[in-house]
Amino acid sequence: MPAEFTGEQKLRIVLESIIRGVPRDDQCKKYGITPEQFQTWHDHLIKNGGSIYEQTGSNAGRGFNHTKKIRTRKIKYVPWYIKFLLILSIFSNLAAGIVWAVWNWSVQPVEPGLIVDAEPSVSQIEIADDNTSLVKDITTQPPELDDLIEQVDQFGKLSDDGTVRGMKAPLSGNSPRPNLEEMLAPALKLPEPPSSLELGNRVDFIDQTYEAKHVVYLIDAGSYQLKGPNAVERFESMKLSVLESLTKLSANSYFNLVLCWNLRESHALGKTILRANDENKRYATEWITSLGTTPDLLKEGRNQFYPKELLYAQVLPGVVGPWYGLATAMSYDPDVVFFLAGNMPDFSPDEVSRNDFNGLGITRDTNLLANPQSAGVGQGLNSLIRKTAGYWLVALQSERNLPDNAEEIEEIALKRLGIDSSLPGLSFQKHAIPWGKSFDNFLAGLELGISKIPQVYVFQTLQEHTRWPTSLQKSMAEFCESTRGNLSVFP
């Protein structure tokens, strides 16, 4: 991570404050700089911003006369022997030109049909099949040529019967009609203009090519990503897909990497969108590879770069889960967002602050998430609830897609219903989030117009027989479709 801001980043910070009307103190707090630093950058831009144009205008004002003056001064002090060689070269070239012109005019071309010598030349002798030499009379024209000349002379004149004379077709097969296509030179093949994807505006991701120059990779880095069978393999495959896409980015592209987890937690690789040069790609690669395959290593690796407090995105309260991650990624104004999402509704209540539920209509008195066991039911009803949930899942889904063990079916049904069977009393704490209200808050907080919303592609990495709540799944699918993207399962 760079130790200080680059010149490009300083310019973007000052321009962002001027264009968006952000007060100086808010801008300093947002990027972690002092008011004196910001004022120095601002005054430097105002004072020296037009120096480029003044320098260009100064050079342009001097124009041709200045260049001519310099050249004249250089020629004035040329040594005498250089001048002598230049004059000698000029006269030598002039003499050679005169000699060539005289020689060229002295050679007169021989007109066709003119007899130069009384004796026949080699070009007038044709070797016949019986090895005899026959001299051609070049003054004698073939009868076909005489007929053609007469037709040309009479072409367009009136004949005796009052009709306009035209050209006659050849009578014999010895004079075939000329092929126009063979007489014309082959047409030049114009070069095909390069497509937009060949100009650095392409992104390859999971065997697909997308037309985009600014891209944000959004990865769900919650500890729930490591739950269930084959979860580690799925998480490693997800990281590998992002790394492959990063290495193929053009140097003219821009990108950022955002990690999100739980309800309202996120970190980003940079405060602004970054150029896809080798240095920034290396930072992103090291960050992704540092995400371990155990909850402790994952928590340690994801907290390395800029936290949500230092980012430009100020997401409204009540925007939680996948919508919070998308709001953070879209704040960089990308062309496309690739979101590798896990089972965010399966967050751990111990890792979530009560402030994350602000704006959702959940008060502390009714907050079932802060104290999961308060929503439990009697221990005697546990067995009945498990069996009922199992019967519900069997009726809802074909038995061919379910395990043979009844207990496993019951566990899958409880997860589908959002019931945590690991806690005493079967706590109904997973799906207590009003996802529909969170989606409404997300739409209300969008600062972009409809035409500037980037394409969003969401790839779900969920456990087998697990899915998001219906309201969250449906709203996410509709939103992705409205952005010309889609919602699919990670391959």
C-alpha positions as CSV (number, residue, x, y, z in Angstrom):
1,M,0.0,0.0,0.0
2,P,1.5,3.4,-0.9
3,A,2.8,5.4,2.0
4,E,1.3,8.7,0.7
5,F,-1.0,10.0,-1.9
6,T,0.2,10.3,-5.5
7,G,-0.2,13.4,-7.6
8,E,-3.2,11.8,-9.4
9,Q,-4.9,11.0,-6.1
10,K,-4.3,14.6,-4.8
11,L,-5.9,16.0,-7.9
12,R,-8.9,13.7,-7.6
13,I,-9.4,14.7,-4.0
14,V,-9.4,18.4,-4.7
15,L,-11.6,18.1,-7.9
16,E,-14.0,15.9,-5.9
17,S,-14.4,18.6,-3.3
18,I,-14.9,21.3,-6.0
19,I,-17.2,19.4,-8.3
20,R,-19.4,17.8,-5.6
21,G,-19.3,20.7,-3.2
22,V,-17.9,18.7,-0.3
23,P,-16.7,21.0,2.5
24,R,-13.0,21.0,3.3
25,D,-13.3,19.6,6.8
26,D,-15.5,16.7,5.5
27,Q,-13.1,16.0,2.7
28,C,-10.1,15.9,5.1
29,K,-11.9,13.6,7.5
30,K,-12.9,11.3,4.7
31,Y,-9.3,10.9,3.4
32,G,-7.5,11.2,6.7
33,I,-5.6,14.4,5.8
34,T,-5.0,17.7,7.5
35,P,-6.8,21.0,6.4
36,E,-3.3,22.4,5.7
37,Q,-2.5,19.6,3.3
38,F,-5.8,20.0,1.5
39,Q,-5.4,23.8,1.3
40,T,-1.9,23.4,-0.1
41,W,-3.1,21.0,-2.8
42,H,-6.1,23.3,-3.5
43,D,-3.9,26.5,-3.8
44,H,-1.4,24.7,-6.0
45,L,-4.1,23.6,-8.4
46,I,-5.7,27.1,-8.6
47,K,-2.3,28.8,-9.0
48,N,-0.5,26.5,-11.3
49,G,-3.4,24.7,-13.1
50,G,-3.1,26.9,-16.2
51,S,0.6,26.9,-16.5
52,I,0.4,24.2,-19.2
53,Y,-1.8,26.3,-21.4
54,E,0.3,29.5,-20.7
55,Q,3.5,27.6,-21.7
56,T,1.8,26.3,-24.8
57,G,0.5,29.8,-25.7
58,S,3.9,31.3,-25.2
59,N,5.6,28.9,-27.5
60,A,2.7,29.3,-30.0
61,G,3.1,33.1,-29.9
62,R,6.7,33.0,-30.8
63,G,5.7,31.0,-33.9
64,F,7.7,30.6,-37.1
65,N,9.7,33.8,-36.6
66,H,11.5,32.4,-33.5
67,T,12.3,29.1,-35.3
68,K,13.5,31.0,-38.3
69,K,15.7,33.2,-36.2
70,I,17.4,30.3,-34.6
71,R,18.0,28.5,-37.9
72,T,19.4,31.7,-39.4
73,R,21.9,32.1,-36.6
74,K,23.1,28.6,-37.0
75,I,23.6,29.0,-40.8
76,K,25.4,32.2,-40.3
77,Y,28.3,30.6,-38.5
78,V,28.8,27.6,-40.8
79,P,32.5,27.1,-41.5
80,W,33.8,28.0,-45.0
81,Y,34.8,24.5,-45.9
82,I,31.2,23.3,-45.3
83,K,29.9,26.0,-47.5
84,F,32.4,25.0,-50.2
85,L,31.3,21.3,-50.1
86,L,27.6,22.3,-50.3
87,I,28.2,24.5,-53.4
88,L,30.3,21.8,-55.0
89,S,27.5,19.2,-54.4
90,I,24.9,21.5,-55.9
91,F,26.9,22.1,-59.1
92,S,27.6,18.3,-59.4
93,N,23.9,17.5,-59.2
94,L,23.1,20.2,-61.7
95,A,25.6,18.9,-64.2
96,A,24.4,15.3,-63.8
97,G,20.8,16.4,-64.4
98,I,21.8,18.2,-67.6
99,V,23.7,15.2,-68.9
100,W,20.7,12.9,-68.2
101,A,18.3,15.3,-70.0
102,V,20.5,15.6,-73.1
103,W,20.9,11.8,-73.3
104,N,17.2,11.2,-72.9
105,W,16.2,13.7,-75.6
106,S,18.7,12.2,-78.1
107,V,17.0,8.8,-78.0
108,Q,13.9,8.9,-80.1
109,P,11.3,6.1,-79.8
110,V,10.5,4.0,-82.8
111,E,6.9,4.3,-83.9
112,P,5.0,1.1,-84.7
113,G,4.9,0.2,-88.4
114,L,8.0,2.3,-89.2
115,I,10.8,0.5,-91.1
116,V,14.1,1.6,-89.6
117,D,16.5,-0.8,-91.4
118,A,16.3,-2.6,-94.7
119,E,17.4,-5.8,-93.1
120,P,14.9,-7.5,-90.8
121,S,15.7,-7.6,-87.1
122,V,15.5,-10.5,-84.7
123,S,12.1,-9.4,-83.5
124,Q,10.9,-9.7,-87.1
125,I,11.9,-13.3,-87.5
126,E,9.7,-16.1,-86.2
127,I,10.9,-19.7,-85.9
128,A,8.3,-22.0,-87.5
129,D,7.6,-25.6,-86.7
130,D,9.6,-26.9,-89.7
131,N,12.7,-24.9,-88.4
132,T,12.3,-22.4,-91.2
133,S,12.6,-18.7,-90.7
134,L,9.8,-16.5,-91.9
135,V,10.2,-12.7,-92.0
136,K,7.1,-10.8,-90.9
137,D,6.3,-7.6,-92.6
138,I,5.5,-5.3,-89.7
139,T,4.0,-2.8,-92.0
140,T,1.2,-5.2,-93.0
141,Q,-1.7,-5.2,-90.5
142,P,-3.9,-8.2,-89.9
143,P,-7.3,-8.2,-91.5
144,E,-9.0,-8.3,-88.0
145,L,-7.3,-5.1,-87.1
146,D,-8.4,-3.3,-90.3
147,D,-11.9,-4.4,-89.7
148,L,-11.8,-3.1,-86.1
149,I,-10.4,0.3,-87.2
150,E,-13.1,0.6,-89.8
151,Q,-15.8,-0.1,-87.2
152,V,-14.4,2.5,-84.8
153,D,-14.4,5.1,-87.6
154,Q,-18.0,4.3,-88.5
155,F,-19.2,4.0,-84.9
156,G,-22.1,6.4,-84.2
157,K,-22.7,7.4,-87.8
158,L,-26.0,6.8,-89.7
159,S,-26.1,3.9,-92.0
160,D,-28.0,3.8,-95.4
161,D,-31.2,2.6,-93.7
162,G,-31.1,5.5,-91.1
163,T,-29.9,3.4,-88.2
164,V,-26.9,4.2,-85.9
165,R,-23.9,2.1,-86.6
166,G,-22.6,0.0,-83.7
167,M,-19.7,-2.4,-83.0
168,K,-19.9,-5.9,-84.3
169,A,-19.2,-8.9,-82.2
170,P,-16.2,-11.0,-83.2
171,L,-17.1,-13.6,-85.9
172,S,-14.4,-16.2,-85.3
173,G,-13.5,-18.1,-82.2
174,N,-9.9,-17.1,-82.6
175,S,-10.7,-13.6,-81.2
176,P,-12.4,-14.2,-77.8
177,R,-14.1,-11.4,-76.0
178,P,-11.8,-9.9,-73.3
179,N,-12.6,-10.8,-69.7
180,L,-13.1,-7.5,-67.8
181,E,-12.4,-9.1,-64.4
182,E,-9.0,-10.3,-65.7
183,M,-8.1,-6.9,-67.1
184,L,-8.9,-5.1,-63.9
185,A,-6.4,-5.1,-61.0
186,P,-7.5,-6.9,-57.9
187,A,-9.3,-4.7,-55.4
188,L,-7.4,-3.8,-52.3
189,K,-8.8,-5.3,-49.1
190,L,-9.5,-2.6,-46.6
191,P,-8.3,-3.2,-43.0
192,E,-11.0,-4.0,-40.6
193,P,-11.4,-1.4,-37.9
194,P,-10.4,-2.6,-34.4
195,S,-13.4,-3.5,-32.2
196,S,-14.0,-1.8,-28.9
197,L,-12.9,-4.9,-27.0
198,E,-9.4,-4.6,-28.6
199,L,-8.8,-1.1,-27.2
200,G,-8.3,-2.2,-23.6
201,N,-12.0,-2.1,-22.8
202,R,-12.4,-5.8,-22.0
203,V,-12.7,-7.9,-18.9
204,D,-12.5,-11.7,-18.8
205,F,-14.3,-13.3,-15.9
206,I,-15.3,-17.0,-15.5
207,D,-14.9,-17.9,-19.2
208,Q,-16.9,-14.8,-20.3
209,T,-15.7,-11.5,-21.9
210,Y,-17.4,-8.2,-20.9
211,E,-17.0,-4.8,-22.4
212,A,-15.9,-2.6,-19.6
213,K,-13.0,-0.3,-18.7
214,H,-13.7,0.2,-14.9
215,V,-14.4,-2.9,-12.9
216,V,-14.9,-3.6,-9.2
217,Y,-14.5,-7.1,-7.8
218,L,-16.7,-7.6,-4.7
219,I,-16.0,-10.7,-2.5
220,D,-18.0,-11.9,0.4
221,A,-15.3,-12.7,3.0
222,G,-17.6,-13.7,5.9
223,S,-16.7,-16.7,8.1
224,Y,-19.9,-18.4,7.0
225,Q,-18.1,-19.0,3.6
226,L,-16.1,-21.8,5.3
227,K,-19.2,-23.7,6.6
228,G,-20.4,-27.0,5.2
229,P,-18.8,-29.7,3.1
230,N,-16.5,-28.6,0.3
231,A,-16.8,-25.0,1.5
232,V,-13.0,-24.5,1.5
233,E,-12.7,-25.8,-2.1
234,R,-15.5,-23.4,-3.2
235,F,-13.8,-20.5,-1.5
236,E,-10.4,-21.2,-3.1
237,S,-12.0,-21.6,-6.5
238,M,-13.8,-18.2,-6.0
239,K,-10.4,-16.5,-5.2
240,L,-8.7,-18.1,-8.2
241,S,-11.4,-16.8,-10.5
242,V,-10.8,-13.3,-9.4
243,L,-7.0,-13.7,-9.7
244,E,-7.2,-14.9,-13.2
245,S,-9.4,-12.0,-14.2
246,L,-7.0,-9.5,-12.5
247,T,-4.0,-10.8,-14.4
248,K,-5.7,-10.3,-17.8
249,L,-6.7,-6.7,-17.2
250,S,-5.3,-4.2,-19.7
251,A,-2.9,-1.5,-18.3
252,N,-5.4,1.0,-19.6
253,S,-8.2,-0.4,-17.4
254,Y,-9.1,0.6,-13.9
255,F,-10.3,-1.6,-11.0
256,N,-10.8,-1.9,-7.3
257,L,-11.2,-4.8,-4.9
258,V,-13.8,-4.7,-2.1
259,L,-14.3,-7.3,0.6
260,C,-17.6,-7.3,2.6
261,W,-19.0,-9.6,5.3
262,N,-21.8,-9.8,7.8
263,L,-24.3,-6.9,7.7
264,R,-22.3,-3.7,7.4
265,E,-18.5,-4.5,7.2
266,S,-16.2,-3.8,4.3
267,H,-12.7,-3.0,3.3
268,A,-11.3,-1.8,-0.1
269,L,-8.0,-1.8,-1.8
270,G,-8.0,1.9,-2.4
271,K,-10.0,5.0,-1.7
272,T,-10.5,5.7,-5.4
273,I,-10.5,3.4,-8.4
274,L,-7.0,2.3,-9.3
275,R,-5.2,1.9,-12.6
276,A,-4.6,-1.7,-13.5
277,N,-0.8,-1.5,-13.5
278,D,1.6,-4.2,-12.2
279,E,2.0,-2.6,-8.7
280,N,-1.8,-2.3,-8.0
281,K,-2.3,-5.8,-9.4
282,R,0.3,-7.1,-7.0
283,Y,-1.4,-5.5,-4.0
284,A,-4.7,-7.1,-5.0
285,T,-3.1,-10.5,-5.5
286,E,-1.3,-10.4,-2.2
287,W,-4.6,-9.4,-0.4
288,I,-6.6,-12.2,-2.0
289,T,-4.0,-14.9,-1.3
290,S,-3.8,-13.8,2.3
291,L,-7.4,-14.8,2.9
292,G,-7.0,-18.0,4.9
293,T,-9.1,-21.1,5.0
294,T,-9.9,-20.9,8.8
295,P,-12.2,-18.3,10.4
296,D,-9.3,-16.8,12.4
297,L,-7.0,-16.5,9.3
298,L,-9.8,-15.2,7.2
299,K,-10.6,-12.4,9.8
300,E,-6.9,-11.5,10.0
301,G,-6.4,-11.4,6.2
302,R,-9.5,-9.3,5.3
303,N,-8.6,-6.4,7.6
304,Q,-5.5,-5.1,5.8
305,F,-6.5,-2.1,3.7
306,Y,-9.0,0.8,3.9
307,P,-11.9,0.2,6.3
308,K,-15.4,1.5,5.6
309,E,-14.7,4.6,7.8
310,L,-12.1,5.8,5.3
311,L,-14.0,5.1,2.1
312,Y,-16.0,7.6,0.1
313,A,-19.2,5.5,0.3
314,Q,-21.5,6.7,3.1
315,V,-24.2,4.0,3.0
316,L,-27.6,4.9,4.5
317,P,-28.7,3.1,7.7
318,G,-30.8,0.1,7.0
319,V,-28.8,-1.1,4.0
320,V,-27.4,-4.4,5.2
321,G,-26.0,-7.7,3.8
322,P,-25.5,-8.0,0.1
323,W,-27.0,-4.5,-0.5
324,Y,-24.3,-2.9,1.7
325,G,-21.5,-4.6,-0.3
326,L,-23.1,-3.5,-3.6
327,A,-23.5,0.1,-2.4
328,T,-19.8,0.2,-1.5
329,A,-18.7,-1.2,-4.8
330,M,-21.0,1.1,-6.9
331,S,-19.6,4.2,-5.1
332,Y,-16.5,3.8,-7.4
333,D,-18.6,4.4,-10.5
334,P,-17.5,1.3,-12.3
335,D,-18.8,-0.1,-15.6
336,V,-19.3,-3.6,-14.2
337,V,-19.4,-5.2,-10.7
338,F,-18.7,-8.9,-10.2
339,F,-20.1,-9.9,-6.8
340,L,-19.1,-13.3,-5.4
341,A,-21.6,-13.6,-2.6
342,G,-22.0,-16.2,0.1
343,N,-24.8,-17.0,2.6
344,M,-24.8,-13.6,4.2
345,P,-28.1,-14.2,6.1
346,D,-26.2,-16.9,8.1
347,F,-24.0,-14.4,9.9
348,S,-23.0,-14.9,13.5
349,P,-24.8,-12.5,15.9
350,D,-21.7,-12.2,18.0
351,E,-19.9,-10.5,15.1
352,V,-22.6,-8.0,14.4
353,S,-23.1,-4.7,16.2
354,R,-26.5,-3.5,17.3
355,N,-25.9,-0.3,15.3
356,D,-26.0,-2.4,12.1
357,F,-29.8,-2.8,12.6
358,N,-30.6,0.9,12.6
359,G,-33.0,1.9,9.9
360,L,-34.6,-1.6,9.8
361,G,-37.4,-1.0,12.3
362,I,-35.8,-3.4,14.8
363,T,-35.7,-1.9,18.3
364,R,-33.6,-3.2,21.2
365,D,-36.7,-4.6,23.0
366,T,-37.7,-6.7,20.0
367,N,-34.2,-7.3,18.6
368,L,-34.2,-11.1,18.4
369,L,-30.7,-11.0,16.8
370,A,-29.0,-9.5,19.9
371,N,-30.3,-12.3,22.2
372,P,-31.1,-15.4,20.0
373,Q,-32.2,-17.6,22.9
374,S,-35.0,-15.2,23.8
375,A,-36.8,-16.5,20.6
376,G,-36.5,-20.1,21.6
377,V,-39.3,-22.5,22.2
378,G,-39.7,-25.2,24.7
379,Q,-37.3,-28.1,24.6
380,G,-40.3,-30.5,24.4
381,L,-41.3,-29.1,21.1
382,N,-37.9,-29.5,19.5
383,S,-38.6,-33.0,18.2
384,L,-42.0,-32.0,16.8
385,I,-40.5,-29.0,15.0
386,R,-37.8,-31.0,13.5
387,K,-40.1,-33.7,12.1
388,T,-42.6,-31.1,10.9
389,A,-39.8,-29.3,9.1
390,G,-38.6,-32.5,7.5
391,Y,-42.1,-33.4,6.2
392,W,-42.4,-29.9,4.8
393,L,-39.2,-30.2,2.9
394,V,-40.1,-33.6,1.5
395,A,-43.4,-32.3,0.3
396,L,-41.8,-29.3,-1.2
397,Q,-38.9,-31.0,-2.9
398,S,-38.6,-34.4,-4.6
399,E,-37.0,-37.0,-2.4
400,R,-34.6,-37.9,-5.2
401,N,-32.7,-34.7,-4.5
402,L,-32.5,-35.3,-0.7
403,P,-30.4,-37.5,1.5
404,D,-31.7,-40.9,2.7
405,N,-31.1,-40.1,6.4
406,A,-34.2,-38.5,8.1
407,E,-32.0,-36.4,10.4
408,E,-30.1,-34.9,7.5
409,I,-33.4,-34.0,5.9
410,E,-34.5,-32.3,9.1
411,E,-31.3,-30.3,9.3
412,I,-31.7,-29.1,5.7
413,A,-35.3,-28.1,6.4
414,L,-34.3,-26.1,9.5
415,K,-31.6,-24.2,7.6
416,R,-34.2,-23.5,4.9
417,L,-36.6,-22.1,7.5
418,G,-33.8,-20.0,9.2
419,I,-33.8,-22.0,12.4
420,D,-30.5,-22.5,14.2
421,S,-30.5,-26.0,15.6
422,S,-27.1,-25.5,17.2
423,L,-28.5,-23.2,19.9
424,P,-30.7,-24.4,22.8
425,G,-34.3,-24.0,22.0
426,L,-34.1,-23.8,18.2
427,S,-33.7,-20.1,17.8
428,F,-35.5,-18.3,14.9
429,Q,-32.8,-15.7,14.5
430,K,-31.4,-16.0,10.9
431,H,-34.2,-14.6,8.8
432,A,-35.4,-11.9,11.1
433,I,-33.9,-9.2,8.9
434,P,-36.5,-7.4,6.8
435,W,-34.7,-7.8,3.5
436,G,-37.4,-6.0,1.5
437,K,-37.0,-2.9,3.6
438,S,-33.2,-3.1,3.3
439,F,-33.6,-3.2,-0.5
440,D,-35.9,-0.1,-0.4
441,N,-33.2,1.7,1.6
442,F,-30.6,0.7,-0.9
443,L,-32.5,2.1,-3.8
444,A,-33.2,5.3,-1.9
445,G,-29.5,5.8,-1.3
446,L,-28.3,5.4,-4.9
447,E,-26.6,8.6,-6.1
448,L,-26.4,7.4,-9.7
449,G,-28.9,7.9,-12.4
450,I,-30.6,4.9,-14.0
451,S,-28.4,5.2,-17.1
452,K,-25.2,5.2,-14.9
453,I,-25.9,2.2,-12.8
454,P,-23.2,-0.4,-13.7
455,Q,-23.9,-3.9,-14.8
456,V,-24.1,-6.2,-11.8
457,Y,-23.3,-9.9,-12.0
458,V,-23.9,-11.8,-8.7
459,F,-22.4,-15.3,-8.3
460,Q,-23.8,-17.2,-5.3
461,T,-21.5,-19.6,-3.4
462,L,-23.9,-21.4,-1.1
463,Q,-24.0,-24.8,0.6
464,E,-26.0,-27.6,-0.9
465,H,-29.7,-27.4,-0.3
466,T,-29.2,-23.8,1.0
467,R,-30.7,-20.6,-0.5
468,W,-31.2,-17.0,0.4
469,P,-34.6,-15.9,1.9
470,T,-37.2,-15.5,-0.8
471,S,-37.5,-11.7,-0.6
472,L,-33.7,-11.3,-0.8
473,Q,-33.4,-13.8,-3.7
474,K,-36.2,-12.2,-5.7
475,S,-35.1,-8.6,-5.2
476,M,-31.5,-9.4,-6.1
477,A,-32.5,-11.2,-9.3
478,E,-34.7,-8.3,-10.4
479,F,-32.0,-5.7,-9.6
480,C,-29.4,-7.6,-11.6
481,E,-31.7,-8.0,-14.6
482,S,-32.5,-4.3,-14.5
483,T,-28.7,-3.5,-14.8
484,R,-28.3,-5.8,-17.8
485,G,-26.5,-8.3,-15.5
486,N,-27.8,-11.5,-13.9
487,L,-27.9,-13.6,-10.7
488,S,-26.4,-17.1,-11.0
489,V,-24.7,-19.9,-9.1
490,F,-20.9,-19.9,-8.9
491,P,-19.7,-22.7,-11.2
